[in-house]
Amino acid sequence: MTRRDAVGPSKDNMQIHVSRNGQEYGPYSIEELRQYIASGMFAYSDLAWYEGLSAWTPLSAIPELRPVQPPRRSSSASLVRPTAPTQSEPETSGLAVAGLVLGILSFLVGITAIPAVICGHMSLSRIKKAAGAIVGRGMAIAGLVLGYVFIGLFTLFFTALLIGVALPVFEAGHDRAKATKSLSQAKQIGSACISYALEHEYNFPSSLDDLFPRYLTDRSILISPLSKDKSTPSYEYFPGMQYADPTDPRADRILLRDKYVSKSGRRAEVDVAGAGRLVPAR
């Protein structure tokens, strides 16, 4: 390429030569070059020369061809920071409120204690999963505590009531069982006395010891179930009488009876005819 020196033309009649990849093109006017650059035919890095230049220079160095710079942002705009999204207020758990109300009402109504516990557990679970979006943990715990406290108190009361009702019934049943067993033993002793009398001209033995071992074998039968002393005989024996037929007017005379009285005020006795019964203590 040859160096060219001349007085530069005016802007309107400027004719520009372009060198691209060793090939020289042109001359072109400013407007033509703008179109070629915009179409991609030439680039701002390609060399250009026109009259008045002492050497080839990039197209970008020609003031009339310089690319239009986009408007710069004002410094104040660059300092503006995006506003953080406003966070909404956390929601209060309706289940926690319901659990607290039901827990308080349980001390008045009672039946609301179980729903209070259920609402409390459900609200705690949802509050935990919400990760701060739902609040009310304190109310949920308060409802749970109130519900469990009432359930505990009710359980204690019901247990005490049950014991208060069942224990006397149990003791009464146990006492009746002892009295019944005492009567059974008295009848066995009376039968042994009758067996003895039938072999001794209808005379009963002088002592219950005479019944062993022929008519009775186990001496524990002389200990009443109602007796706390298990070492001495419990039945009071009245010797010196004879066996009487049940039709005999003397048949109701008492042969033996339990010294101990049941809690219901009854004790076992057997008459000389061998009939046994539980009668009020006299």
Order of alpha helices (4+ residues) and beta strands (2+ residues): beta-beta-alpha-beta-beta-alpha-beta-alpha-alpha-beta-alpha-beta-beta-beta-beta
